[in-house]
Amino acid sequence: MPELACAFYAAVVRAPMNHSSTSIKHTDTMHKLPSEISEKIKSLCADAYQAYDEGDYRKALRLFYQGWVQLPKPQTGFREAGWLLVGIGDSYYQLKQYTPGCEALRSADHCPDATDNPFIHLRLGQCLFHIGEKPSARNHLQKAYRLGGEKVFANESAQYLACIEDLI
């Protein structure tokens, strides 16, 4: 699944962010970080995804958390929080630590620019599936399918698509 993780990184983290201010700006739905903090987080995400792609999920997790501590509170008000929480949740999934993966991915779903992301719902559904929360897992897997189609499941175990075949 690294290609989906990298695709998420390329589409979201590398997207240009145009803020030159050194103070946090507030909008109705999202806070904007000073550019130097945002750039540091982007760099940490890039390093984390490199570790992820190399199969070093623990290192990736550490790097994502290093980015997380850069965020002022409340963290989920920042676009960058979604990037970090998805990386954290995905890394936990790869480490088969499904409960903390669920927590991170649930939080990510509430971050700006992360709502209705099929990858978040896929991973959250998979984590829920593995901890035995089948109804919630089915809900998120169906949402991933609805938002991203069958291609979201292309590199995943057939069990996840089979879990929702009666719903699609």
Helices and strands as residue ranges (DSSP letters): H 2-8, I 9-13, E 25-26, E 31-32, H 35-53, H 57-68, G 75-77, H 79-94, H 98-108, H 118-130, H 134-148, G 150-153, H 158-163
